[in-house]
């Protein structure tokens, strides 16, 4: 069977899927081995105050990008407005796009797509950072 390839505009879909957080735990996505291991750690938190879902802390620890999502408790969901540039993968620019759905006490449901583009940031995709690139689904 031939390999399936999916493209959207200037980008190729590297991976796309859905994950339900297990027991309110963070969701970790990694790639590579040893010293070249990189990834995302997605943590979910609730805070007092407005119920609006927001991207909280965004920090890099080693080669892991840690993103905390706050008050993501809507069945309608929230997510990135455009693909977010998060690094490189096999020499190509790597992008992440997501939607998060949940009810108040339920585990979070994450829909995600990782894209790669060999043409870099001038290919028409968005390179905003995660904290500036979120909104309702």
N, C-alpha and C positions, 0 to 999 in steps of 0.2 A: 504494500500500500504506500502511496506517495505521502510525503509530509504535508500536512495542512498548514497553510500560511494565511494569516489574516492581516490586512492593512486597513488603515483609516487615514486618509489624506497622506501626509508625508511620513507617517509612523507605522511601524509594524507591531502587532500585538505579540508581546512576549508571553504573557500569562493573563488569564482572566478567570474569575470564579467568585464563589461565595463561601464565607466562613462564619460560623457562629462561635463566639467566644465561649470557652468552656468554663463554667462556674465563675463567671465575672472576672476571669483572668485576662491579662493582656494577650494580644495576638502578635506573634513574632513571625516575620518573613525574612529568610536569609538566603544568600546565594554565595557560591564560592567555597573554597576550602582553606584551612590554615590561616596564614597571614593575609590572604586575599579575601577572606570572609567578610561580607558586608550585609546590610539589611535594614529592616524597619522594625521598631517595637512600637506597637499601637496600644496605648493605655486609655482606659475610659474612667472618668470620674464624675461625680455629681457635686455641685456646689450650691450653697444657699444664695438667694437673690433671684435675679431674672431667670426664667426658664429657657432663655435662648441658648441654643447649642452653639458652642464656639470651639475653636482650636486654642488650647491652652499653651503649655510649655512646649517648645520645640528646641531640642538640643542634640548635639552629636557627641556620642561617647565612643571613642575608637572609630570604627567604621560602621557604627550602628546609629541610624537616625531615630531618635525617640520623639514621638508625637503624642501628646495627651489631649484627648477630646473630652470636653466638659459639657454635661447636660444634654447628651445625645439620647433623648428619651421619647422621640416622636415616631409613631408608626408611619408617618409620611416621609420621614428621613431628612438627612442633611448630607451634604457632600461638597466636593470640590467643584468649582464652576468650570474649570478647565484643567487639562493635565498639568501636573506640577513637576518640574525638573528636580530630580533627587540625586543625580550622580551619573556615573557611567557604568556600562555593562558591556564587556567584550569590545571596548573601544568606541561604543556608541552612546549617545546621550540617552539616559534612562528617565522615564516619566512615570508618575503614579496618579491615578484618578480613582475616586472612591465615592460610595454612598453608604451611610450608616443608618440602620433602622432599629428601633427597639420600643418596647413599652417600659414604663418606669422601672419595674423590678426585674425585667427579663434580661437575659444575656443579649449582647449586641450582635446584630446581623450586619456583616460587612460584605458589600459587593465591591470588587476591585478589578482594575485593569492596569497592567504594567505595559508600557510601550517603549520601543527603542527607535531612535532615528539617527542615521549616520550623517545627517546634514547639520547637526548642531542646533543652536538656539535661533538661527535665522530662518528656520523652516516653517514659520507661521504658528508654531505651538507656543503656549504660554510658559514663561519661566518664573512666574511669581513664586514667592515662598509660601509655605503651607499656611501660615497664620493669616496671610492676606488673601487667600484663595479658597474660601469656603462659603457655603450658603445653603439654603434649602434645596432639597433634591428636586 
